[in-house]
Amino acid sequence: MPFCGFFLTALIILKLYFCAAEYSAPPAPTLIQTATGGSSVELLCQAPGGYGGLVFKLYKMRQLIDKVERSTEQQRAHFILRGKDTEKKNLYCCQYDSSMISSYMQPEPKVSVSPPPSPNLMVEPSSGQVSPGETLSFHCQAPPDSQKQPPEAFLLLRTAKGSPGSMVAPAQLVSQSHDARFSVKTVGREDGGEYVCLYQLKSANTEQVNSTASQPVQITVIELPVPTLSWSRHNGEVLECVGSPSYPQGFFYLFRVGALSPEATHQASLIQHKARFPVPTRYEHGAQYQCQYSVSLGNSNAYSKMSSPVTIPCITGYHSCTSASTGNTDLPLIVGSVSAGVLFLMVVVILGFAVHRHIKNMSERRRQRDQEKFWQHVHARDHIIDLTLQRVDIESEANGQMLRGRPSLSEPIYDYPMATFKNPSLC
């Protein structure tokens, strides 16, 4: 009996050993930290390759604090730690199904570093109100700290409505200085808005750290509406310049087109936004005029753009006018233009006729010279023979004696070239 009991116990032990070998636990997963938020830490529990599970468990020391259940076998699961669970003193491990336990790990919460204190931003003019074309001068000054190095750079930013901050001036590098100055030339209303500045420091790991932004400075670019200038008869002939109703009691200036200085200046009353100028005494028919106005903005003045030019019509009493010239049609101008055109055509015709006659005369003279040269050449080739005729006295002698002649000197024949035809009896 004792032998049978010992043999039975041995069989049970062997059976348990082989069962444990057949159903050994899956290998342990790995637990790592994947992300860190403002107040949370994300952990990833991942099974080895070729393994997976339906249930993933997260332990804090030996205490189960979270689990993720899947409908199908998965290889990984994510866990989020919040609050005090993110402290570095805590130890965590994980398991999938009946696997072995992973190694313990400690979370690494993000260390929050407070940014450097904000700088001080000032602008000139201090009112922040400027006109288009004027230049703003910004002065950004970092807090003095003798224990820290000077800022690496300063940035000036503008915050526009409906859009994030946009840089309006390049970063200005600063060496051994705690302040920087920026100059911004305004163009129009789009340059208005809130301006802030900040500075950058180099941290221990050579990364640049931005300071908090300064208090915003409001900039307003006042672009006065363009005035209108018109000619009217109000107690005489006047030029009326009308500005914006939003800016009464402004100064109005009348300019002649092309002139740099105004010919007249007038300030409107407390409730008026327009001014009337009499027609200048030295007035020429057809002269053009423009007007402009300005308003006071604190310590500076804002100027509007020039109005459209206006041509003053013919006004009796300032220069000679006719009934036709005061109408829509300028008859003297038309007659003068036609006369000038006719005179120009006559000059062209006369000039063309004179050139034609000159060319014709030159051609005739050239033809005559060519003929004279031709006949001179022909006469030079003729052979002239000097034939001299002698007179003979013929006497008849008796009995058939011979004729004897006595020669006598006579002029050549060519002295009388037409002698034969003038004296026919000699024939």
C-alpha positions in Angstrom: 0.0 0.0 0.0 2.7 2.5 0.8 4.3 1.7 -2.5 1.1 2.2 -4.4 0.5 5.6 -2.7 4.0 6.8 -3.6 3.6 5.7 -7.2 0.3 7.5 -7.5 1.8 10.7 -6.2 4.6 10.5 -8.7 2.2 10.1 -11.6 0.3 13.2 -10.5 3.4 15.3 -10.3 4.6 14.2 -13.7 1.2 15.0 -15.2 1.2 18.5 -13.7 4.7 19.1 -15.0 3.8 18.2 -18.6 0.6 20.3 -18.5 2.6 23.3 -17.2 5.1 22.9 -20.0 2.3 22.6 -22.6 0.4 25.7 -21.3 3.3 28.1 -20.5 2.4 31.9 -20.3 3.0 34.1 -23.4 6.0 36.4 -23.3 5.8 39.7 -21.5 4.9 42.9 -23.4 6.8 46.2 -23.4 5.5 49.4 -21.7 6.8 52.7 -23.0 5.8 56.4 -22.8 4.8 57.9 -26.2 3.6 61.4 -25.5 3.3 64.1 -22.9 0.6 66.7 -22.7 0.1 69.6 -20.5 -1.1 67.5 -17.5 -1.2 64.0 -19.0 1.1 61.1 -20.0 0.3 58.5 -22.7 1.7 54.9 -22.3 1.8 52.2 -24.9 1.6 48.5 -24.0 2.8 46.4 -26.9 3.0 42.6 -27.2 5.9 40.9 -29.0 5.7 40.1 -32.7 3.3 37.2 -33.4 1.4 37.6 -30.1 -1.7 39.5 -29.1 -4.6 39.6 -26.7 -8.1 40.6 -26.1 -7.6 42.3 -22.8 -4.7 44.7 -21.9 -4.2 45.6 -18.2 -2.2 48.4 -16.6 -0.9 48.0 -13.1 0.4 50.6 -10.7 2.8 48.6 -8.7 0.5 45.5 -8.0 -2.8 47.4 -8.3 -4.9 47.2 -11.4 -5.8 50.8 -12.4 -7.0 50.4 -16.0 -7.7 47.9 -18.7 -8.6 47.9 -22.4 -10.8 45.2 -23.9 -10.9 44.4 -27.6 -13.4 42.4 -29.7 -10.6 41.0 -31.8 -7.1 40.1 -30.8 -4.8 43.2 -30.9 -1.1 43.7 -30.5 -1.1 47.0 -28.6 -3.2 49.3 -26.4 -2.9 52.9 -25.1 -3.3 54.1 -21.6 -3.6 57.8 -20.4 -2.3 58.9 -17.0 -3.6 62.1 -15.4 -3.2 64.1 -12.3 -1.0 62.5 -9.6 -0.6 59.3 -11.6 1.8 61.2 -13.9 4.3 61.7 -11.0 7.7 60.2 -11.6 7.7 58.3 -8.2 5.0 55.9 -9.5 5.9 52.5 -11.1 3.8 51.0 -13.8 3.7 47.6 -15.7 1.2 46.0 -18.1 -0.1 42.6 -19.2 -2.2 41.2 -22.1 -4.5 38.3 -21.3 -2.5 35.8 -19.2 0.9 36.9 -20.4 3.9 37.5 -18.3 4.2 40.9 -16.6 6.2 43.7 -18.4 9.1 45.5 -16.8 8.3 48.4 -14.6 8.7 51.9 -15.9 8.5 55.5 -14.5 6.6 58.3 -16.4 8.5 61.3 -17.4 6.2 64.3 -17.1 7.0 67.4 -19.2 8.8 70.0 -17.2 7.1 73.3 -17.7 9.5 76.2 -18.0 8.0 79.6 -17.6 8.9 82.0 -20.5 11.0 85.1 -19.8 9.1 88.2 -18.6 7.5 90.4 -21.2 9.3 93.5 -22.6 8.0 97.0 -22.7 6.9 98.5 -26.0 6.6 102.3 -26.8 5.8 104.1 -30.0 6.4 107.5 -31.4 4.1 109.4 -31.8 2.7 108.4 -28.5 -0.9 108.9 -29.6 -0.6 106.1 -32.1 -2.5 108.2 -34.7 -0.7 108.8 -38.0 -1.5 109.7 -41.6 -0.5 107.5 -44.7 3.1 108.0 -45.5 4.2 108.8 -42.0 6.8 106.6 -40.2 6.2 104.9 -36.8 9.1 104.4 -34.5 8.8 101.5 -32.0 11.1 101.0 -29.0 11.1 97.4 -27.5 13.0 97.1 -24.2 13.6 93.9 -22.4 13.7 93.8 -18.5 17.2 94.4 -17.3 18.8 91.4 -15.7 22.6 91.4 -15.0 22.6 87.7 -14.4 21.4 86.8 -17.8 22.8 87.3 -21.2 21.2 89.9 -23.6 18.5 88.7 -25.9 19.4 87.1 -29.2 16.7 88.9 -31.2 13.7 91.1 -31.0 10.4 90.6 -33.0 7.7 93.2 -33.8 4.3 91.7 -34.5 1.0 93.1 -35.7 -2.3 91.5 -34.8 -4.9 92.2 -37.5 -8.6 91.7 -37.1 -9.7 88.2 -38.0 -6.1 86.9 -38.6 -3.3 85.7 -36.4 -0.3 87.9 -35.6 1.8 88.6 -38.6 5.4 89.9 -38.6 5.6 93.5 -40.1 9.3 94.0 -39.5 12.2 91.6 -39.8 13.9 90.3 -36.6 16.5 92.7 -35.5 19.6 90.9 -34.1 20.9 92.5 -30.9 24.4 92.2 -29.5 25.0 93.1 -25.8 21.8 95.2 -25.7 18.5 94.9 -24.0 16.4 97.0 -26.4 15.7 97.4 -30.1 14.1 100.0 -32.4 11.9 99.4 -35.4 10.7 101.9 -38.0 7.5 101.2 -39.9 6.3 103.4 -42.8 2.6 103.4 -43.0 0.8 103.2 -46.4 -2.9 103.0 -45.6 -5.4 101.8 -43.1 -4.2 98.2 -43.4 -1.1 99.2 -41.4 -3.3 100.0 -38.4 -4.1 97.6 -35.5 -2.4 96.3 -32.4 1.4 95.9 -32.3 3.3 93.8 -29.8 7.0 92.9 -29.4 8.9 90.0 -27.9 12.5 88.9 -27.5 14.3 85.6 -27.8 16.8 84.0 -25.5 19.1 81.0 -26.0 18.4 78.2 -23.5 20.9 75.7 -22.1 20.3 73.2 -24.9 20.9 75.9 -27.5 17.2 76.3 -28.3 15.7 79.8 -28.6 13.0 80.6 -26.1 10.4 83.3 -26.8 9.4 85.7 -24.1 5.8 86.6 -23.4 4.5 89.4 -25.6 4.4 93.0 -24.5 1.3 95.0 -23.8 -0.3 95.8 -27.2 0.0 99.3 -28.6 -3.0 100.5 -30.7 -2.0 102.2 -34.1 -4.6 104.1 -36.1 -3.9 105.2 -39.6 -6.2 108.1 -40.4 -6.8 108.3 -44.1 -8.9 111.3 -44.8 -11.5 111.0 -47.6 -10.6 112.8 -50.9 -12.3 116.2 -51.2 -14.3 117.4 -54.1 -13.8 120.7 -55.9 -16.5 122.3 -58.1 -17.1 125.7 -59.7 -20.3 127.5 -58.8 -21.9 130.9 -58.8 -22.5 131.8 -55.1 -22.4 135.6 -54.7 -20.1 135.6 -57.6 -17.9 133.0 -59.2 -16.2 130.8 -56.6 -14.5 127.4 -56.3 -16.0 125.3 -53.5 -13.9 122.5 -51.8 -15.9 120.0 -49.8 -14.2 117.7 -47.3 -15.5 114.9 -45.0 -18.3 115.7 -42.5 -16.5 113.6 -39.9 -13.7 116.2 -39.7 -15.2 119.8 -39.3 -13.1 122.9 -38.8 -10.4 121.8 -41.1 -7.9 123.8 -43.1 -8.6 124.0 -46.9 -6.0 124.8 -49.5 -6.4 125.7 -53.2 -3.7 124.7 -55.6 -3.1 125.4 -59.2 -2.3 122.2 -61.0 1.5 121.8 -61.0 2.2 124.3 -58.2 3.8 123.3 -55.0 2.4 126.0 -52.8 -1.3 126.9 -52.3 -2.7 130.1 -53.9 -5.3 130.4 -51.1 -5.9 129.0 -47.6 -9.2 129.0 -45.6 -10.2 127.5 -42.3 -13.8 126.2 -42.0 -16.0 127.1 -39.1 -16.6 124.8 -36.1 -19.5 123.0 -37.8 -18.5 123.3 -41.4 -16.5 120.9 -43.5 -16.1 123.0 -46.7 -14.6 126.2 -47.9 -15.3 128.6 -50.8 -12.5 130.4 -52.7 -13.0 133.3 -55.1 -11.6 132.9 -58.6 -8.0 134.1 -58.5 -7.4 137.6 -60.0 -4.6 136.4 -62.1 -6.7 134.0 -63.9 -6.1 132.5 -67.3 -8.8 130.8 -69.3 -8.4 127.0 -69.2 -6.4 127.0 -65.9 -6.9 123.9 -63.7 -7.2 123.9 -59.9 -7.2 121.3 -57.1 -7.9 121.5 -53.4 -6.8 119.7 -50.2 -7.7 119.8 -46.5 -6.0 118.9 -43.2 -7.2 118.2 -39.7 -5.4 118.3 -36.3 -4.7 114.9 -34.7 -3.1 115.6 -31.3 0.4 116.9 -32.0 0.3 116.2 -35.7 -1.8 117.1 -38.7 -3.4 114.6 -41.2 -3.6 115.7 -44.8 -6.0 114.4 -47.4 -5.1 113.6 -51.0 -5.6 116.2 -53.8 -9.0 116.4 -55.3 -9.7 115.8 -59.0 -8.6 118.9 -61.2 -11.3 121.3 -62.3 -11.0 123.5 -65.3 -12.5 127.0 -64.8 -14.8 128.0 -67.8 -14.8 131.4 -69.5 -15.9 134.0 -67.0 -16.8 137.6 -68.1 -14.7 140.1 -66.4 -11.6 138.0 -66.1 -10.7 137.7 -69.8 -12.4 138.4 -73.1 -15.3 136.1 -73.7 -17.8 135.8 -76.6 -21.2 134.2 -76.6 -19.8 131.3 -78.5 -16.9 130.8 -76.1 -19.1 130.6 -73.1 -21.1 127.7 -74.7 -20.1 124.1 -75.1 -18.4 124.8 -78.5 -15.2 126.8 -78.5 -15.5 128.5 -82.0 -12.3 130.5 -81.9 -10.4 127.4 -81.1 -12.0 125.5 -84.0 -11.4 128.4 -86.5 -7.8 128.8 -85.3 -7.2 125.0 -85.7 -8.7 125.0 -89.2 -6.6 128.1 -90.3 -3.5 126.5 -89.0 -4.3 123.3 -90.9 -4.9 125.2 -94.2 -1.8 127.3 -93.8 0.3 124.2 -93.2 -1.1 122.6 -96.4 -0.3 125.7 -98.4 3.2 125.7 -97.2 3.6 122.1 -98.1 2.2 122.7 -101.6 4.4 125.7 -102.3 7.5 123.9 -101.0 6.7 120.9 -103.2 6.2 123.1 -106.3 9.5 124.9 -105.7 11.3 121.6 -105.3 9.8 120.3 -108.5 10.8 123.3 -110.5 14.3 123.2 -109.1 14.7 119.6 -110.0 13.3 120.3 -113.5 15.7 123.1 -114.1 18.6 121.1 -113.0 17.6 118.3 -115.3 17.4 120.7 -118.3 20.8 122.1 -117.6 22.3 118.7 -117.4 20.8 117.8 -120.8 22.2 120.9 -122.4 25.7 120.2 -121.1 25.5 116.6 -122.4 24.6 117.9 -125.9 27.4 120.4 -126.0 29.9 117.8 -125.0 28.5 115.5 -127.8 28.9 118.0 -130.6 32.3 119.1 -129.5 33.4 115.5 -129.7 31.9 115.1 -133.2 33.6 118.3 -134.6 36.9 117.3 -133.2 36.9 114.2 -135.4 36.2 116.2 -138.8 39.2 116.6 -141.5 39.4 120.2 -142.7 41.2 120.8 -146.2 42.4 124.2 -147.2 41.5 124.7 -150.9 42.7 128.0 -152.5 41.2 129.0 -155.9 43.2 130.9 -158.4 41.9 133.2 -161.1 42.8 132.5 -164.7 42.7 135.1 -167.6 41.7 133.4 -170.7 42.6 135.0 -174.0 41.9 133.6 -177.3 44.7 133.5 -179.8 44.4 133.2 -183.4 44.9 130.1 -185.3 44.2 127.7 -182.5 47.0 128.7 -180.2 47.1 127.2 -176.7 45.4 128.9 -173.8 47.6 130.6 -171.4 46.7 131.7 -168.1 48.2 134.0 -165.6 47.8 133.0 -162.1 46.6 135.5 -159.5 46.3 135.4 -155.8 42.8 135.0 -154.4 41.1 134.4 -150.9 40.4 130.9 -149.8 37.0 129.5 -150.6 36.0 129.1 -147.0 36.1 132.9 -146.6 32.9 132.9 -148.6 31.2 129.7 -147.9 27.9 130.7 -149.5 29.4 132.5 -152.6 28.1 130.0 -155.1 24.6 130.4 -153.8 24.7 134.2 -153.7 26.1 134.7 -157.2 24.3 132.2 -159.5 25.9 133.8 -162.7 29.1 132.0 -161.9 27.5 128.6 -162.2 
